[in-house]
Amino acid sequence: MAAEIRLSPCLNDNFGYLVHDASTGATAAIDAPDAAPIRDTLQREGWTLTDILLTHHHGDHVGGVAALKEAYGCRVVAPHDRTAALPLVDLRVAQGDVVKVGSLLARVLETPGHTLDHVVYVFDDDKVVFTGDTLFSLGCGRLFEGSYPMMWDSLLKLRALPDDMLMYCGHEYTAANVKFALTIEPTNPALLARAAEVTELRSAGQPTIPVRLGVEKSANVFLRADDPAVAAGVRLKGADPIAVFTELRERKNKF
């Protein structure tokens, strides 16, 4: 893998990520929840920030943009939806666009649902995807702006990515997501294995991210609303996947 990735815990439970291309020295932040932790990581590594790739407009993902841009003069890349309040944008991107970070290539997928402007960044050559607040480990984002069919379609885009791709999401929500998922599938072996791993990681003070997409495809109920076992778990045997997904997300909202 050419890309070097560093994780910076930010705010209460956000993740800030740095993606570094050693061959050119280029470094991109994936979202900027808070400038200080990201600057600390840059200084520790001896890297210079060249780009910020934003997934969506929520304040806990863009709050550090202004300070980082002032400090480094970096390029700010953001979703093409101009109705969203995104600060200091230099480049707008949409489905299928490719963003260069030095010699690294990030393919853009539009994943509306959590917000209408949400995008994710897929580094195919490096087998990593930054999913923002669309997909979490064992969970998915709450719908603030989009519809349930829209969000399900976005999750299907992510499910179609290779099993060996590493997923980096926007928040450390995994332990809470485990508790909910076990109410739906208490005997799923993949979920139980991931639950044990999460307990071990959190007990050691370690993040639960990254995780391979293949694990999520087996254990994440929100990615499997078309699985009969998940439908049975919400008493909707034979129902349309969108109906099952809607029930799952509504239950999680109240959990």
C-alpha positions as CSV (number, residue, x, y, z in Angstrom):
1,M,0.0,0.0,0.0
2,A,1.5,3.4,-1.1
3,A,-0.7,5.4,1.2
4,E,0.2,6.0,4.9
5,I,-2.8,6.6,7.1
6,R,-3.0,8.1,10.5
7,L,-6.0,8.4,12.7
8,S,-6.6,11.4,15.0
9,P,-9.4,11.2,17.7
10,C,-11.3,14.5,17.6
11,L,-14.1,16.1,19.6
12,N,-16.1,13.6,21.6
13,D,-16.1,10.6,19.2
14,N,-15.1,11.8,15.8
15,F,-12.2,10.5,13.8
16,G,-9.9,12.7,11.7
17,Y,-7.7,10.9,9.1
18,L,-4.5,11.8,7.3
19,V,-3.6,10.1,4.1
20,H,0.1,10.6,3.1
21,D,1.8,9.9,-0.2
22,A,5.5,9.4,0.7
23,S,6.6,9.6,-3.0
24,T,5.4,13.2,-3.3
25,G,4.9,14.4,0.2
26,A,1.3,15.2,-0.4
27,T,-1.0,14.7,2.6
28,A,-4.8,14.9,2.7
29,A,-7.1,15.2,5.7
30,I,-10.3,13.3,5.3
31,D,-12.8,15.7,7.0
32,A,-11.5,18.2,9.6
33,P,-13.5,17.9,12.8
34,D,-11.0,19.9,14.8
35,A,-7.8,21.5,13.7
36,A,-5.7,21.0,16.8
37,P,-5.5,17.1,16.9
38,I,-4.9,17.0,13.1
39,R,-2.1,19.6,13.4
40,D,-0.5,17.6,16.2
41,T,-0.4,14.5,14.0
42,L,1.0,16.4,11.1
43,Q,3.8,17.8,13.3
44,R,4.5,14.5,14.9
45,E,4.9,12.9,11.4
46,G,6.7,15.8,9.8
47,W,4.0,16.1,7.1
48,T,2.5,19.1,5.4
49,L,-1.2,19.3,4.7
50,T,-1.9,19.8,1.0
51,D,-5.6,18.8,0.8
52,I,-8.8,18.5,2.8
53,L,-11.4,16.0,1.4
54,L,-14.8,16.7,2.9
55,T,-17.5,14.1,3.0
56,H,-20.4,16.3,4.0
57,H,-21.3,19.7,5.6
58,H,-22.0,18.8,9.2
59,G,-20.1,21.0,11.7
60,D,-18.3,18.1,13.4
61,H,-16.7,17.3,10.0
62,V,-15.8,20.8,8.8
63,G,-15.1,22.7,12.1
64,G,-11.3,22.6,11.6
65,V,-11.2,23.6,7.9
66,A,-10.6,27.4,8.3
67,A,-7.7,27.0,10.8
68,L,-6.1,24.3,8.7
69,K,-6.4,26.2,5.5
70,E,-5.0,29.3,7.1
71,A,-2.0,27.3,8.5
72,Y,-1.2,25.3,5.4
73,G,-2.9,26.9,2.4
74,C,-4.3,23.5,1.5
75,R,-6.9,22.8,-1.2
76,V,-10.4,22.1,0.1
77,V,-12.3,19.4,-1.9
78,A,-16.1,19.1,-1.2
79,P,-19.3,17.6,-2.6
80,H,-20.8,19.4,-5.5
81,D,-24.1,20.3,-3.8
82,R,-23.7,24.0,-3.4
83,T,-26.8,24.3,-1.2
84,A,-24.8,22.9,1.7
85,A,-22.8,25.3,3.9
86,L,-19.2,24.2,3.2
87,P,-16.3,26.5,4.0
88,L,-13.5,27.8,1.7
89,V,-14.1,25.2,-1.0
90,D,-11.6,25.1,-3.9
91,L,-12.9,22.1,-5.8
92,R,-16.3,20.5,-6.1
93,V,-16.6,16.8,-6.8
94,A,-19.4,14.4,-7.8
95,Q,-20.0,10.7,-8.5
96,G,-17.2,9.2,-10.5
97,D,-14.8,12.1,-10.2
98,V,-11.2,11.2,-9.2
99,V,-9.2,13.4,-6.8
100,K,-5.4,13.3,-6.8
101,V,-3.5,13.5,-3.6
102,G,0.1,13.5,-4.9
103,S,0.2,10.2,-6.8
104,L,-2.7,8.7,-4.9
105,L,-6.1,8.5,-6.5
106,A,-9.4,8.8,-4.7
107,R,-12.6,7.9,-6.5
108,V,-15.8,9.7,-5.4
109,L,-19.0,8.0,-4.7
110,E,-22.1,10.0,-3.9
111,T,-23.8,8.4,-0.9
112,P,-26.8,10.6,0.1
113,G,-29.0,9.8,3.0
114,H,-27.4,11.1,6.2
115,T,-27.2,14.4,4.2
116,L,-28.0,15.1,0.6
117,D,-24.5,16.2,-0.2
118,H,-22.6,13.2,1.3
119,V,-19.8,11.6,-0.6
120,V,-17.2,9.0,0.2
121,Y,-13.6,8.6,-1.1
122,V,-12.4,5.3,-2.4
123,F,-8.7,4.8,-2.8
124,D,-9.0,1.7,-5.0
125,D,-5.2,1.1,-5.4
126,D,-4.7,1.2,-1.7
127,K,-7.8,-0.7,-0.8
128,V,-9.2,1.8,1.6
129,V,-12.5,3.7,1.7
130,F,-13.4,6.7,3.9
131,T,-17.2,6.5,4.5
132,G,-17.8,9.5,6.7
133,D,-21.2,9.2,8.3
134,T,-22.8,6.9,5.7
135,L,-21.4,3.6,7.0
136,F,-20.1,2.9,10.5
137,S,-18.8,-0.4,11.8
138,L,-21.9,-2.4,12.5
139,G,-24.1,0.7,11.9
140,C,-25.1,3.4,9.4
141,G,-25.7,7.1,9.7
142,R,-28.9,8.6,11.0
143,L,-31.0,10.1,8.2
144,F,-31.2,13.9,8.6
145,E,-31.9,14.9,5.0
146,G,-32.4,11.9,2.7
147,S,-34.9,9.2,2.4
148,Y,-34.7,5.5,3.3
149,P,-34.6,4.3,-0.3
150,M,-31.8,6.8,-0.9
151,M,-29.8,5.6,2.0
152,W,-30.3,1.9,1.2
153,D,-29.0,2.6,-2.3
154,S,-26.0,4.4,-0.9
155,L,-25.2,1.4,1.3
156,L,-25.5,-0.9,-1.7
157,K,-22.8,1.1,-3.4
158,L,-20.5,0.5,-0.4
159,R,-21.4,-3.1,-0.2
160,A,-20.3,-3.6,-3.8
161,L,-16.7,-2.7,-2.9
162,P,-14.2,-5.5,-2.4
163,D,-14.3,-7.5,0.8
164,D,-10.6,-6.8,1.5
165,M,-11.0,-3.1,1.4
166,L,-10.4,-1.3,4.8
167,M,-13.2,1.0,5.9
168,Y,-12.5,4.1,7.9
169,C,-15.6,5.9,9.2
170,G,-16.3,9.2,10.8
171,H,-17.1,8.2,14.4
172,E,-16.3,5.6,17.1
173,Y,-19.8,4.2,17.5
174,T,-18.9,0.5,17.2
175,A,-19.5,-0.6,20.8
176,A,-23.0,1.0,20.9
177,N,-23.7,-0.5,17.4
178,V,-22.8,-3.9,18.8
179,K,-25.5,-3.7,21.4
180,F,-28.2,-2.8,18.9
181,A,-27.1,-5.4,16.3
182,L,-27.3,-8.2,18.9
183,T,-31.0,-7.4,19.5
184,I,-31.6,-8.3,15.8
185,E,-29.1,-11.2,15.4
186,P,-28.0,-12.6,18.7
187,T,-26.6,-15.8,17.2
188,N,-24.8,-14.4,14.1
189,P,-21.3,-15.9,14.4
190,A,-19.7,-13.0,12.4
191,L,-21.4,-10.5,14.7
192,L,-20.4,-12.3,17.8
193,A,-16.8,-12.5,16.7
194,R,-16.7,-8.8,15.9
195,A,-18.4,-8.0,19.2
196,A,-15.6,-9.9,21.1
197,E,-13.0,-8.0,19.1
198,V,-14.6,-4.7,19.8
199,T,-14.7,-5.4,23.5
200,E,-11.0,-6.3,23.5
201,L,-10.0,-3.2,21.5
202,R,-12.1,-0.8,23.6
203,S,-10.8,-2.3,26.9
204,A,-7.3,-1.6,25.6
205,G,-8.2,2.0,24.7
206,Q,-7.8,1.2,21.0
207,P,-10.0,2.4,18.2
208,T,-12.2,-0.2,16.5
209,I,-11.4,1.3,13.1
210,P,-10.3,0.3,10.4
211,V,-12.3,-2.8,9.7
212,R,-12.5,-4.9,6.5
213,L,-15.6,-4.5,4.5
214,G,-15.9,-8.3,4.3
215,V,-16.5,-8.3,8.1
216,E,-19.1,-5.6,7.8
217,K,-20.9,-7.5,5.0
218,S,-21.3,-10.5,7.3
219,A,-22.0,-8.7,10.6
220,N,-23.6,-5.3,9.9
221,V,-27.4,-5.7,9.9
222,F,-27.8,-2.4,8.0
223,L,-25.8,-3.7,5.0
224,R,-28.0,-6.9,5.0
225,A,-31.6,-5.6,4.9
226,D,-32.1,-8.0,2.0
227,D,-30.9,-11.0,4.1
228,P,-33.8,-13.2,5.3
229,A,-32.2,-13.6,8.7
230,V,-32.2,-9.9,9.2
231,A,-35.8,-9.6,8.0
232,A,-36.8,-12.3,10.4
233,G,-35.0,-10.4,13.2
234,V,-37.4,-7.5,12.8
235,R,-40.4,-9.7,12.1
236,L,-40.7,-8.7,8.5
237,K,-40.1,-12.1,6.8
238,G,-40.4,-11.7,3.0
239,A,-40.6,-7.9,3.1
240,D,-39.0,-5.6,0.6
241,P,-35.4,-4.7,1.7
242,I,-36.2,-1.0,1.9
243,A,-39.0,-1.8,4.4
244,V,-36.6,-3.9,6.5
245,F,-33.9,-1.2,6.3
246,T,-36.5,1.4,7.4
247,E,-37.5,-0.7,10.4
248,L,-33.9,-1.2,11.4
249,R,-33.0,2.4,11.2
250,E,-36.2,3.5,13.1
251,R,-35.4,0.9,15.8
252,K,-31.9,2.2,16.1
253,N,-33.2,5.8,16.4
254,K,-35.1,4.8,19.5
255,F,-32.5,2.4,20.9
